[in-house]
Amino acid sequence: MKKDIKEIRHEINQIDKDMATLFEKRMNLVKDVAVYKKERALPLYDEARENEIISSNSSYIQNEEVKNYYVDFLRSTMDISKAYQYYLCNGMKVAYCGVEGAFAHIASKRLFPNGELVSFKSFKEAYKAVEKGLCDTCVLPIENSSAGDVGEVMDLIFQGSLYVNRIYELEINQNLLAKKGTKLEDIKTVISHPQAIEQAKEFIQAHGFDIIECANTALSALQVKESNDGHIAAIASEETASLYGLEIIEKNINTNKNNTTRFAIFSKVRNLPAKEVKMGANFILVFTVKNEAGALAKTLNIIGMHNFNMRNLKSRPLSSLMWNYYFFVELEGNINTNEGKQMLVELGTLCDRLNLVGTYISK
């Protein structure tokens, strides 16, 4: 016997009531996820996780006729969840070094489009702002493909208490900027951050420009804008030219056209990947070894025996001890496994100081 329409609607109403209760429960958990991600400065959108949910949950549907509709339902639910997370994380305070238009500002804006970006004059001030709880996260450069390491930031990683939970790569195109109407032959002096100057060294030398260093690229553009000297130019981004009303005299002047800066995203809470994560997992260790023959080789042998591949190994001088060094190593693999934990135990017996300062997933 077929159901009466009133009976059908009554059942639908009951299901809707149950779904409303479950929806509220789900959104409370979504809020917990947002708090977790905010503490660790993790991205709100995780494409791999969404695809995993759709693949797994759609298998619960027996009726093939409605399965595609259920996938749409899942996507809609996740879109609502992301919107709620964005709302909860709106106003997240993001520290960076420089002024508006600097590459760190550009990276921060792309990483946290809804965040409140807070400018600081130095890497240390931006880092300390997170340590003190004045900001939720900071975005600082650690390496450029042309100019090399940013030693000051690496020292902060070694000395400080924050963790790296994300790495972001920003393609850097340096440009020669000057006031409108300025010609290339008018320019006698260029002003910019030392890294930008290094990246455009061949162009600068070819034109015989004098050099003035400043705190960051955007600040150099601001100084050119405010200067009455028609013979100076800045080295900075296209976005900076637009921001300060300068003209691009010459584009892409960096020597290496594949010019990329890696930014580390710091927060007060360490994020460890789930044990089952295998693809794209990376981690960062900083350590010191005993000042004796073969000490470093022994640590590297332990890493190799546990099958973790080193992406890079760098040494930096210890400020407290002359001619002593600490080591910074990035490794591929999941540290949150039995293999990883055993490796840390073994390294701890050889290292005077050992710290797991970051984990991140490479895209």
Residue frames relative to the residue before (quaternion, step in Angstrom):
aa qw qx qy qz dx dy dz
M 1.0000 0.0000 0.0000 0.0000 0.00 0.00 0.00
K 0.4334 -0.7134 0.4908 0.2496 3.54 -0.84 1.01
K 0.5090 -0.6509 0.4736 0.3049 3.55 -1.16 0.70
D 0.4963 -0.6213 0.5205 0.3110 3.53 -1.18 0.64
I 0.6129 -0.5851 0.3843 0.3666 3.61 -1.09 0.72
K 0.6289 0.5299 -0.3393 0.4568 3.58 1.07 -0.73
E 0.6429 0.5200 -0.3135 0.4668 3.57 1.02 -0.77
I 0.6352 0.5268 -0.3178 0.4668 3.56 1.02 -0.85
R 0.6841 0.4863 -0.2854 0.4626 3.56 0.91 -0.96
H 0.6082 0.5461 -0.3518 0.4563 3.56 1.08 -0.67
E 0.6571 0.5028 -0.3060 0.4709 3.60 0.97 -0.85
I 0.6340 0.5209 -0.3250 0.4701 3.58 1.02 -0.84
N 0.6438 0.5252 -0.3227 0.4534 3.58 0.96 -0.87
Q 0.6534 0.5123 -0.3110 0.4624 3.58 1.00 -0.81
I 0.6392 0.5128 -0.3135 0.4797 3.55 1.04 -0.84
D 0.6446 0.5210 -0.3193 0.4594 3.58 0.98 -0.85
K 0.6245 0.5325 -0.3286 0.4674 3.56 1.08 -0.76
D 0.6602 0.4974 -0.2987 0.4770 3.57 0.95 -0.90
M 0.6555 0.5119 -0.3080 0.4621 3.57 1.01 -0.85
A 0.6169 0.5430 -0.3486 0.4507 3.60 1.05 -0.71
T 0.6426 0.5134 -0.3142 0.4742 3.58 1.02 -0.83
L 0.6807 0.4789 -0.2801 0.4783 3.56 0.94 -0.93
F 0.6128 0.5513 -0.3430 0.4505 3.58 1.08 -0.75
E 0.6612 0.5009 -0.3088 0.4653 3.58 0.93 -0.89
K 0.6236 0.5284 -0.3270 0.4743 3.58 1.05 -0.79
R 0.6590 0.5160 -0.3056 0.4539 3.55 0.94 -0.94
M 0.6858 0.4890 -0.2913 0.4536 3.58 0.90 -0.90
N 0.5901 0.5452 -0.3667 0.4692 3.60 1.15 -0.52
L 0.6576 0.4831 -0.2971 0.4958 3.56 1.08 -0.75
V 0.5921 0.5539 -0.3512 0.4683 3.58 1.13 -0.69
K 0.6208 0.5360 -0.3311 0.4667 3.56 1.06 -0.76
D 0.6379 0.5183 -0.3203 0.4710 3.58 1.00 -0.83
V 0.6299 0.5262 -0.3237 0.4708 3.57 1.05 -0.80
A 0.6428 0.5300 -0.3206 0.4507 3.59 0.97 -0.87
V 0.6404 0.5148 -0.3174 0.4734 3.59 0.99 -0.85
Y 0.6364 0.5357 -0.3120 0.4590 3.58 0.98 -0.94
K 0.7030 0.4655 -0.2706 0.4646 3.58 0.84 -0.98
K 0.6384 0.5306 -0.3356 0.4454 3.57 1.00 -0.79
E 0.6463 0.5321 -0.3160 0.4465 3.58 0.96 -0.87
R 0.7694 0.3479 -0.1664 0.5092 3.56 1.07 -0.77
A 0.3988 -0.7420 0.4499 0.2966 3.60 1.33 0.10
L 0.3225 0.7523 -0.5015 0.2803 3.56 1.02 0.89
P 0.5739 -0.5940 0.4210 0.3750 3.62 -1.11 0.53
L 0.4893 -0.6693 0.4759 0.2936 3.56 -1.07 0.77
Y 0.7257 0.3813 -0.2302 0.5244 3.58 1.10 -0.64
D 0.0047 -0.7840 0.6191 -0.0459 3.54 -0.78 1.09
E 0.2830 -0.8133 0.4869 0.1464 3.57 0.01 1.34
A 0.6484 0.5284 -0.3257 0.4408 3.59 0.92 -0.87
R 0.6513 0.5138 -0.3062 0.4669 3.58 0.98 -0.87
E 0.6542 0.5107 -0.3189 0.4577 3.61 0.94 -0.84
N 0.6642 0.4987 -0.3094 0.4631 3.58 0.91 -0.87
E 0.6229 0.5433 -0.3279 0.4575 3.56 1.10 -0.77
I 0.6543 0.5143 -0.3063 0.4622 3.60 0.97 -0.88
I 0.6627 0.5087 -0.3072 0.4557 3.57 0.90 -0.93
S 0.6690 0.5003 -0.3006 0.4602 3.57 0.92 -0.91
S 0.7014 0.4763 -0.2664 0.4585 3.57 0.89 -0.95
N 0.7460 0.4446 -0.2389 0.4345 3.57 0.72 -1.10
S 0.6214 0.5499 -0.3571 0.4289 3.60 1.04 -0.62
S 0.5753 0.5905 -0.3789 0.4204 3.60 1.22 -0.38
Y 0.5724 0.5953 -0.3801 0.4165 3.60 1.24 -0.29
I 0.6337 0.5406 -0.3245 0.4481 3.57 1.22 -0.47
Q 0.2851 -0.7880 0.5295 0.1322 3.56 -0.65 1.15
N 0.6820 0.4718 -0.2739 0.4871 3.57 1.07 -0.77
E 0.3412 -0.7748 0.4985 0.1862 3.57 -0.32 1.27
E 0.5839 0.6127 -0.3586 0.3937 3.55 1.16 -0.64
V 0.7741 0.3347 -0.1803 0.5062 3.60 1.05 -0.71
K 0.4173 0.7453 -0.4533 0.2546 3.59 1.26 -0.15
N 0.6622 0.5067 -0.3157 0.4528 3.61 0.90 -0.88
Y 0.6318 0.5218 -0.3308 0.4680 3.57 1.09 -0.70
Y 0.6305 0.5280 -0.3314 0.4624 3.56 1.09 -0.69
V 0.6043 0.5409 -0.3488 0.4696 3.58 1.08 -0.72
D 0.6401 0.5108 -0.3167 0.4787 3.60 1.00 -0.83
F 0.6281 0.5389 -0.3193 0.4617 3.55 1.06 -0.83
L 0.6520 0.5134 -0.3079 0.4653 3.58 0.96 -0.87
R 0.6596 0.5097 -0.3101 0.4573 3.57 0.89 -0.96
S 0.6484 0.5165 -0.3134 0.4631 3.57 0.98 -0.86
T 0.6475 0.5205 -0.3115 0.4614 3.57 0.99 -0.87
M 0.6771 0.4817 -0.2956 0.4714 3.59 0.95 -0.84
D 0.6022 0.5412 -0.3555 0.4670 3.60 1.10 -0.64
I 0.6411 0.5078 -0.3138 0.4822 3.58 1.02 -0.84
S 0.6408 0.5290 -0.3200 0.4552 3.58 0.98 -0.85
K 0.6609 0.4999 -0.3085 0.4671 3.60 0.95 -0.87
A 0.6263 0.5394 -0.3331 0.4537 3.57 1.02 -0.83
Y 0.6533 0.5040 -0.3018 0.4775 3.58 1.02 -0.83
Q 0.6453 0.5136 -0.3180 0.4676 3.57 1.00 -0.80
Y 0.6308 0.5218 -0.3323 0.4683 3.59 0.99 -0.81
Y 0.6310 0.5317 -0.3214 0.4646 3.56 1.03 -0.84
L 0.6881 0.4898 -0.2795 0.4566 3.59 0.89 -0.96
C 0.7387 0.4074 -0.2179 0.4908 3.57 1.06 -0.76
N 0.4249 0.6985 -0.4744 0.3264 3.57 1.27 -0.03
G 0.7516 0.3238 -0.2556 0.5147 3.56 -0.85 0.90
M 0.3554 0.7195 -0.5082 0.3125 3.58 1.25 0.20
K 0.3106 -0.7784 0.5205 0.1635 3.57 -0.72 1.07
V 0.0932 -0.8108 0.5776 -0.0192 3.54 -0.65 1.20
A 0.2281 -0.7868 0.5635 0.1067 3.57 -0.62 1.16
Y 0.0760 0.7662 -0.6370 0.0388 3.55 -1.13 0.72
C 0.4408 -0.6797 0.5188 0.2730 3.55 -1.25 0.37
G 0.6794 0.4674 -0.3545 0.4408 3.56 -0.81 1.01
V 0.4923 -0.6132 0.5120 0.3458 3.52 -1.28 -0.43
E 0.7180 -0.4233 0.3106 0.4570 3.55 -1.27 0.17
G 0.7439 0.3543 -0.2877 0.4882 3.56 -0.85 1.03
A 0.5270 0.6079 -0.4188 0.4211 3.61 1.24 -0.29
F 0.6385 -0.5464 0.3659 0.3998 3.59 -1.15 0.53
A 0.6173 0.5328 -0.3488 0.4619 3.60 1.08 -0.67
H 0.6247 0.5230 -0.3298 0.4769 3.58 1.09 -0.69
I 0.6434 0.5210 -0.3158 0.4636 3.57 0.97 -0.87
A 0.6626 0.4976 -0.3015 0.4716 3.59 0.92 -0.93
S 0.6586 0.5183 -0.3101 0.4487 3.60 0.92 -0.91
K 0.6563 0.5189 -0.3076 0.4533 3.57 0.98 -0.85
R 0.6662 0.4887 -0.3019 0.4756 3.57 1.02 -0.77
L 0.6789 0.4937 -0.2873 0.4614 3.57 1.02 -0.79
F 0.8071 0.1273 -0.0196 0.5762 3.58 0.97 -0.93
P 0.1007 -0.8573 0.5023 0.0519 3.60 0.51 1.19
N 0.7339 0.3822 -0.2318 0.5114 3.60 1.15 -0.49
G 0.5181 0.6688 -0.4017 0.3506 3.57 1.26 0.04
E 0.4502 -0.6258 0.5575 0.3079 3.51 -1.38 0.26
L 0.2210 -0.8062 0.5389 0.1032 3.58 -0.38 1.25
V 0.1186 -0.8073 0.5780 0.0123 3.56 -0.75 1.12
S 0.2940 -0.7923 0.5183 0.1307 3.56 -0.62 1.19
F 0.0493 -0.7705 0.6351 0.0241 3.55 -1.15 0.81
K 0.5634 -0.6525 0.4040 0.3058 3.56 -1.15 0.65
S 0.8051 0.1530 -0.0715 0.5685 3.60 1.14 -0.48
F 0.6487 -0.4991 0.4029 0.4095 3.54 -1.31 0.36
K 0.6606 0.5312 -0.3083 0.4316 3.56 0.94 -0.94
E 0.6521 0.5140 -0.3189 0.4571 3.60 0.94 -0.84
A 0.6487 0.5102 -0.3153 0.4685 3.59 0.98 -0.83
Y 0.6534 0.5157 -0.2992 0.4666 3.56 0.99 -0.89
K 0.6830 0.4949 -0.2812 0.4578 3.57 0.88 -0.99
A 0.5828 0.5905 -0.3738 0.4146 3.61 1.11 -0.61
V 0.6625 0.4672 -0.2996 0.5030 3.59 1.11 -0.68
E 0.6232 0.5399 -0.3413 0.4513 3.58 0.97 -0.80
K 0.7237 0.4377 -0.2360 0.4785 3.58 1.00 -0.84
G 0.5189 -0.6612 0.4058 0.3589 3.58 1.27 -0.14
L 0.4403 0.6977 -0.4582 0.3307 3.60 1.24 0.24
C 0.7653 0.1385 -0.0840 0.6230 3.57 1.24 -0.56
D 0.5379 -0.6431 0.4497 0.3081 3.55 -1.24 0.50
T 0.7995 -0.0185 0.0649 0.5969 3.57 1.06 -0.76
C 0.1440 -0.7632 0.6118 0.1500 3.56 -1.28 0.20
V 0.2678 -0.7465 0.5967 0.1224 3.53 -1.20 0.72
L 0.0867 0.8175 -0.5554 0.1252 3.56 -0.39 1.27
P 0.4690 -0.6759 0.4858 0.2952 3.61 -1.04 0.73
I 0.1569 -0.7977 0.5734 0.1016 3.57 -0.99 0.77
E 0.8191 0.0036 0.0371 0.5724 3.61 1.11 -0.50
N 0.1344 -0.7534 0.6370 0.0928 3.52 -1.17 0.72
S 0.5462 -0.6625 0.4060 0.3128 3.57 -0.92 0.92
S 0.7192 0.4024 -0.2504 0.5081 3.62 1.18 -0.45
A 0.7933 0.3493 -0.1602 0.4723 3.56 0.77 -1.08
G 0.5394 -0.6653 0.3865 0.3421 3.59 1.23 -0.12
D 0.8088 -0.3122 0.2211 0.4466 3.53 -1.34 -0.42
V 0.3269 -0.6655 0.6248 0.2447 3.51 -1.32 0.46
G 0.2928 -0.8341 0.4417 0.1530 3.53 0.16 1.36
E 0.6353 0.5532 -0.3395 0.4185 3.59 0.95 -0.83
V 0.6709 0.4815 -0.2977 0.4790 3.58 1.00 -0.82
M 0.6258 0.5287 -0.3403 0.4616 3.59 1.00 -0.75
D 0.6363 0.5177 -0.3254 0.4703 3.59 1.05 -0.74
L 0.6230 0.5273 -0.3360 0.4699 3.59 1.07 -0.71
I 0.6171 0.5390 -0.3403 0.4613 3.58 1.04 -0.77
F 0.6879 0.4840 -0.2784 0.4637 3.58 0.94 -0.91
Q 0.7659 0.4076 -0.2002 0.4552 3.57 0.85 -1.00
G 0.7148 0.5075 -0.2529 0.4093 3.58 1.06 -0.78
S 0.5521 -0.6370 0.4547 0.2875 3.52 -1.39 -0.08
L 0.5504 0.6344 -0.3953 0.3720 3.60 1.24 -0.05
Y 0.3430 -0.7273 0.5629 0.1911 3.53 -1.35 0.37
V 0.3724 -0.6801 0.5843 0.2396 3.54 -1.21 0.63
N 0.0506 -0.8276 0.5590 -0.0074 3.59 -0.61 1.14
R 0.7732 0.1431 -0.1146 0.6070 3.56 1.30 -0.08
I 0.1422 -0.7335 0.6539 0.1191 3.53 -1.32 0.49
Y 0.0697 -0.8013 0.5941 0.0068 3.57 -0.86 0.99
E 0.2134 -0.7832 0.5742 0.1061 3.56 -0.88 0.97
L 0.0861 -0.7978 0.5967 0.0001 3.56 -0.74 1.14
E 0.3741 -0.7127 0.5485 0.2263 3.55 -0.77 1.05
I 0.1867 -0.8063 0.5585 0.0552 3.55 -0.78 1.10
N 0.0042 -0.7675 0.6409 -0.0108 3.54 -0.79 1.05
Q 0.2054 -0.7946 0.5627 0.0989 3.56 -0.50 1.19
N 0.0979 -0.7958 0.5975 0.0059 3.55 -1.07 0.85
L 0.4130 -0.6769 0.5485 0.2654 3.55 -1.20 0.56
L 0.0637 -0.8270 0.5579 -0.0286 3.56 -0.54 1.24
A 0.0808 0.7829 -0.6133 0.0663 3.56 -1.04 0.79
K 0.6730 -0.4652 0.3645 0.4446 3.54 -1.30 0.10
K 0.6243 -0.5645 0.3890 0.3745 3.56 -1.15 0.69
G 0.7561 0.3410 -0.2854 0.4802 3.52 -0.99 0.94
T 0.5451 0.6118 -0.3972 0.4132 3.59 1.28 -0.25
K 0.2240 -0.7609 0.5948 0.1307 3.57 -1.04 0.84
L 0.6718 -0.5168 0.3490 0.3998 3.56 -1.21 0.55
E 0.6876 0.4930 -0.2927 0.4455 3.59 0.94 -0.86
D 0.5846 0.5789 -0.3749 0.4274 3.62 1.24 -0.27
I 0.6456 0.5791 -0.3140 0.3864 3.56 1.12 -0.68
K 0.1362 -0.7951 0.5896 0.0396 3.56 -0.92 1.03
T 0.8068 0.1740 -0.0406 0.5631 3.59 1.09 -0.76
V 0.1511 -0.7618 0.6206 0.1079 3.57 -1.09 0.74
I 0.1517 -0.7825 0.6013 0.0559 3.53 -1.12 0.76
S 0.2921 0.7461 -0.5611 0.2077 3.59 -0.91 0.91
H 0.6802 -0.4321 0.3861 0.4490 3.53 -1.38 -0.11
P 0.6211 -0.5758 0.3715 0.3805 3.64 -1.02 0.69
Q 0.6372 0.5228 -0.3412 0.4519 3.61 0.99 -0.74
A 0.6609 0.4984 -0.3105 0.4672 3.60 0.93 -0.85
I 0.6254 0.5301 -0.3249 0.4715 3.57 1.06 -0.78
E 0.6453 0.5141 -0.3108 0.4719 3.57 0.98 -0.85
Q 0.6648 0.5216 -0.2978 0.4441 3.57 0.97 -0.89
A 0.7587 0.3205 -0.1792 0.5381 3.60 1.14 -0.63
K 0.2188 0.8436 -0.4741 0.1254 3.58 1.26 0.38
E 0.6714 0.5065 -0.3109 0.4427 3.61 0.87 -0.93
F 0.6420 0.5142 -0.3190 0.4709 3.59 0.99 -0.82
I 0.6573 0.5144 -0.3066 0.4574 3.58 0.94 -0.92
Q 0.6825 0.4890 -0.2884 0.4603 3.58 0.89 -0.95
A 0.6364 0.5486 -0.3275 0.4322 3.58 1.02 -0.80
H 0.7526 0.3590 -0.2009 0.5142 3.58 1.12 -0.65
G 0.4479 -0.7385 0.4207 0.2775 3.58 1.28 0.08
F 0.2909 0.7849 -0.5032 0.2147 3.58 1.10 0.60
D 0.4134 -0.6258 0.5919 0.2954 3.52 -1.24 0.55
I 0.3081 -0.7710 0.5401 0.1379 3.55 -1.20 0.60
I 0.0280 -0.7431 0.6680 0.0290 3.54 -1.15 0.80
E 0.2637 -0.7763 0.5534 0.1468 3.58 -0.72 1.05
C 0.0027 -0.7802 0.6252 0.0182 3.54 -1.19 0.60
A 0.7581 -0.4576 0.2424 0.3964 3.56 -1.32 0.28
N 0.7979 -0.1224 0.0855 0.5841 3.61 1.04 -0.70
T 0.6996 -0.5158 0.3115 0.3842 3.53 -1.29 0.41
A 0.6628 0.5068 -0.3195 0.4492 3.60 0.93 -0.84
L 0.6289 0.5304 -0.3348 0.4595 3.58 1.05 -0.74
S 0.6140 0.5389 -0.3504 0.4580 3.58 1.08 -0.67
A 0.6401 0.5148 -0.3199 0.4722 3.59 1.04 -0.76
L 0.6344 0.5249 -0.3244 0.4656 3.58 1.02 -0.80
Q 0.6548 0.5121 -0.3177 0.4561 3.59 0.98 -0.82
V 0.6318 0.5147 -0.3317 0.4752 3.58 1.05 -0.74
K 0.6354 0.5406 -0.3222 0.4474 3.57 0.98 -0.87
E 0.7540 0.4048 -0.2054 0.4748 3.58 0.91 -0.96
S 0.5712 0.6220 -0.3701 0.3872 3.59 1.27 -0.21
N 0.3641 -0.7049 0.5645 0.2278 3.54 -1.24 0.55
D 0.5346 0.6245 -0.3909 0.4141 3.56 1.34 0.03
G 0.2719 -0.8002 0.5186 0.1292 3.59 -0.55 1.14
H 0.6449 0.5427 -0.3125 0.4381 3.58 1.27 0.03
I 0.6423 0.5079 -0.3460 0.4580 3.61 1.18 0.22
A 0.0969 -0.7740 0.6244 0.0414 3.54 -1.24 0.58
A 0.3611 -0.7132 0.5602 0.2172 3.54 -1.27 0.44
I 0.2692 -0.7035 0.6235 0.2094 3.55 -1.30 0.38
A 0.2798 0.7536 -0.5324 0.2652 3.55 -0.47 1.24
S 0.6927 -0.4935 0.3520 0.3907 3.57 -1.36 -0.11
E 0.6489 -0.4909 0.4069 0.4151 3.56 -1.34 0.21
E 0.6166 0.5528 -0.3428 0.4436 3.59 1.03 -0.81
T 0.6501 0.5194 -0.3106 0.4594 3.56 1.03 -0.80
A 0.6080 0.5519 -0.3484 0.4521 3.58 1.02 -0.75
S 0.6718 0.4927 -0.2831 0.4751 3.56 0.92 -0.95
L 0.6578 0.5424 -0.3020 0.4264 3.56 0.95 -0.94
Y 0.7981 0.2942 -0.1361 0.5079 3.59 0.93 -0.90
G 0.5181 -0.6922 0.3933 0.3128 3.58 1.24 0.33
L 0.4348 0.6864 -0.4693 0.3459 3.57 1.08 0.73
E 0.4455 -0.6778 0.5227 0.2626 3.53 -1.28 0.40
I 0.3847 -0.6974 0.5500 0.2513 3.58 -1.05 0.77
I 0.2470 -0.7973 0.5391 0.1127 3.55 -0.41 1.28
E 0.7838 -0.0333 0.0547 0.6177 3.55 1.06 -0.84
K 0.2915 -0.7778 0.5370 0.1472 3.58 -0.83 1.03
N 0.8700 0.1354 -0.0794 0.4674 3.53 -1.36 0.46
I 0.1872 0.8225 -0.5129 0.1593 3.56 0.70 1.10
N 0.4505 0.6795 -0.4723 0.3352 3.61 1.23 0.02
T 0.5720 -0.6308 0.4127 0.3233 3.56 -0.98 0.92
N 0.7464 0.3078 -0.1633 0.5670 3.55 0.90 -1.01
K 0.3173 -0.7820 0.5051 0.1810 3.58 -0.49 1.16
N 0.6516 0.4106 -0.3173 0.5533 3.59 1.27 -0.19
N 0.1786 0.8276 -0.4978 0.1879 3.53 0.70 1.19
T 0.0927 0.8155 -0.5559 0.1313 3.57 -0.41 1.25
T 0.1873 -0.7583 0.6134 0.1168 3.53 -1.11 0.78
R 0.2796 -0.7403 0.5914 0.1553 3.55 -0.99 0.92
F 0.1453 -0.7824 0.6032 0.0544 3.53 -0.83 1.07
A 0.2591 -0.7335 0.6077 0.1598 3.54 -1.08 0.80
I 0.2301 -0.7534 0.6039 0.1217 3.55 -1.04 0.86
F 0.1675 -0.8371 0.5204 0.0200 3.55 -0.49 1.30
S 0.0746 0.7681 -0.6359 0.0092 3.55 -1.24 0.55
K 0.6418 -0.5692 0.3677 0.3590 3.57 -1.28 0.31
V 0.7296 0.4000 -0.2135 0.5119 3.58 1.23 -0.46
R 0.3944 -0.7067 0.5359 0.2403 3.58 -0.91 0.92
N 0.1948 -0.7611 0.6082 0.1132 3.56 -1.10 0.78
L 0.1127 -0.7920 0.5981 0.0473 3.58 -0.68 1.11
P 0.4523 -0.6840 0.4894 0.2967 3.62 -0.89 0.84
A 0.5961 -0.5333 0.4447 0.4032 3.56 -1.22 0.41
K 0.6336 -0.5819 0.3575 0.3634 3.57 -1.09 0.74
E 0.6960 0.4967 -0.2793 0.4369 3.57 1.06 -0.74
V 0.5043 0.6503 -0.4319 0.3692 3.62 1.24 -0.17
K 0.0555 -0.8155 0.5761 -0.0061 3.56 -0.78 1.05
M 0.7261 0.4339 -0.2489 0.4718 3.58 0.86 -0.95
G 0.8706 0.1666 -0.1211 0.4467 3.55 -0.98 0.95
A 0.4933 0.6674 -0.4411 0.3416 3.62 1.21 -0.02
N 0.0186 0.7797 -0.6240 0.0478 3.57 -1.02 0.93
F 0.0439 -0.7944 0.6026 0.0627 3.56 -1.22 0.34
I 0.3070 -0.7466 0.5716 0.1470 3.55 -1.30 0.48
L 0.0808 -0.7743 0.6270 0.0280 3.55 -0.96 0.96
V 0.0802 -0.7291 0.6707 0.1097 3.54 -1.25 0.55
F 0.0903 0.8165 -0.5615 0.0994 3.56 -0.92 0.84
T 0.2213 -0.7072 0.6436 0.1915 3.51 -1.38 0.25
V 0.2234 -0.7676 0.5850 0.1365 3.56 -1.15 0.57
K 0.6394 -0.5138 0.4033 0.4056 3.54 -1.27 0.37
N 0.4629 -0.6927 0.4846 0.2664 3.57 -1.00 0.82
E 0.4593 0.6457 -0.4717 0.3868 3.54 0.43 1.30
A 0.6738 -0.5268 0.3408 0.3903 3.57 -1.19 0.56
G 0.8505 0.2002 -0.1525 0.4618 3.56 -0.98 0.90
A 0.4166 0.7383 -0.4620 0.2608 3.61 1.24 -0.04
L 0.6799 0.4742 -0.2965 0.4744 3.60 0.89 -0.90
A 0.6333 0.5435 -0.3317 0.4399 3.59 0.95 -0.85
K 0.6387 0.5325 -0.3276 0.4486 3.59 1.02 -0.76
T 0.6503 0.5032 -0.3269 0.4658 3.59 0.97 -0.78
L 0.6641 0.5010 -0.3087 0.4611 3.57 0.96 -0.84
N 0.6154 0.5402 -0.3441 0.4594 3.59 1.08 -0.66
I 0.6287 0.5256 -0.3354 0.4647 3.59 1.02 -0.76
I 0.6363 0.5202 -0.3253 0.4677 3.58 0.96 -0.86
G 0.6751 0.5031 -0.2897 0.4552 3.57 0.91 -0.91
M 0.6517 0.5323 -0.3143 0.4394 3.59 0.99 -0.84
H 0.7122 0.4130 -0.2517 0.5088 3.57 1.16 -0.55
N 0.4967 -0.7312 0.3718 0.2834 3.57 1.33 0.45
F 0.4369 0.6371 -0.5128 0.3746 3.57 0.96 0.89
N 0.3141 -0.7726 0.5289 0.1573 3.56 -0.74 1.11
M 0.3472 -0.7398 0.5399 0.2016 3.57 -0.86 0.98
R 0.3129 -0.7296 0.5781 0.1885 3.55 -0.87 0.98
N 0.7770 -0.1719 0.0985 0.5976 3.56 1.06 -0.72
L 0.1508 -0.7512 0.6363 0.0893 3.53 -1.30 0.44
K 0.0019 -0.8055 0.5905 -0.0502 3.56 -0.74 1.10
S 0.2044 -0.7527 0.6082 0.1473 3.56 -1.20 0.52
R 0.0757 -0.7770 0.6246 0.0210 3.54 -1.17 0.75
P 0.5100 -0.6557 0.4511 0.3262 3.62 -0.98 0.74
L 0.4207 -0.6721 0.5500 0.2624 3.55 -1.11 0.76
S 0.4319 -0.7216 0.4765 0.2564 3.58 -0.73 1.03
S 0.6862 0.5144 -0.2780 0.4327 3.56 1.14 -0.66
L 0.7920 0.2105 -0.1016 0.5640 3.61 1.17 -0.54
M 0.3899 -0.7372 0.5027 0.2275 3.57 -0.59 1.13
W 0.8513 0.1072 -0.1396 0.4942 3.54 -1.04 0.98
N 0.5707 0.5032 -0.4215 0.4933 3.54 1.15 0.72
Y 0.1975 -0.8171 0.5398 0.0435 3.54 -1.04 0.78
Y 0.2367 -0.6993 0.6389 0.2164 3.50 -1.36 0.34
F 0.3262 -0.7494 0.5491 0.1744 3.56 -1.23 0.48
F 0.1837 -0.7522 0.6299 0.0601 3.50 -1.15 0.88
V 0.0586 0.8198 -0.5640 0.0806 3.59 -0.56 1.11
E 0.1852 -0.7477 0.6291 0.1038 3.56 -1.04 0.90
L 0.0667 -0.8216 0.5658 -0.0174 3.57 -0.82 1.01
E 0.4014 -0.6897 0.5529 0.2397 3.52 -1.20 0.66
G 0.6172 0.5374 -0.4134 0.3992 3.56 -0.95 0.90
N 0.5247 -0.6299 0.4842 0.3058 3.53 -1.32 0.27
I 0.3041 -0.7780 0.5259 0.1604 3.57 -0.48 1.21
N 0.6643 0.5149 -0.2972 0.4531 3.59 1.18 -0.55
T 0.4884 0.5986 -0.4627 0.4348 3.55 0.82 1.08
N 0.6737 -0.4717 0.3546 0.4449 3.59 -1.22 0.20
E 0.6284 0.5408 -0.3232 0.4563 3.57 1.07 -0.81
G 0.6779 0.4978 -0.2835 0.4608 3.54 0.95 -0.95
K 0.6673 0.5036 -0.3030 0.4575 3.58 0.93 -0.88
Q 0.6438 0.5112 -0.3197 0.4712 3.58 1.03 -0.77
M 0.6219 0.5400 -0.3386 0.4550 3.57 1.03 -0.77
L 0.6521 0.5156 -0.3160 0.4573 3.61 0.94 -0.86
V 0.6221 0.5349 -0.3374 0.4616 3.58 1.03 -0.78
E 0.6934 0.4774 -0.2791 0.4619 3.58 0.86 -0.96
L 0.6397 0.5097 -0.3284 0.4723 3.60 1.02 -0.76
G 0.6229 0.5787 -0.3333 0.4074 3.56 1.05 -0.76
T 0.6365 0.5267 -0.3326 0.4547 3.58 1.15 -0.51
L 0.7229 0.4241 -0.2374 0.4911 3.60 1.20 -0.47
C 0.7158 0.4654 -0.2462 0.4587 3.57 1.09 -0.73
D 0.4542 -0.6530 0.5318 0.2907 3.56 -1.04 0.81
R 0.7799 0.0173 0.0091 0.6256 3.54 1.09 -0.74
L 0.0431 0.7889 -0.6090 0.0703 3.57 -0.90 0.97
N 0.0771 0.8072 -0.5794 0.0826 3.57 -0.80 0.99
L 0.3007 -0.7044 0.6170 0.1809 3.53 -0.99 0.95
V 0.0906 -0.8629 0.4972 0.0056 3.57 -0.06 1.32
G 0.8432 -0.0056 -0.0007 0.5376 3.59 1.12 -0.11
T 0.0522 -0.7336 0.6737 0.0722 3.50 -1.36 0.47
Y 0.0773 0.7983 -0.5948 0.0555 3.57 -1.04 0.69
I 0.3809 -0.6938 0.5653 0.2325 3.53 -1.28 0.45
S 0.2627 -0.7628 0.5685 0.1611 3.59 -0.67 1.06
K 0.3830 -0.7331 0.5250 0.2005 3.55 -1.03 0.88
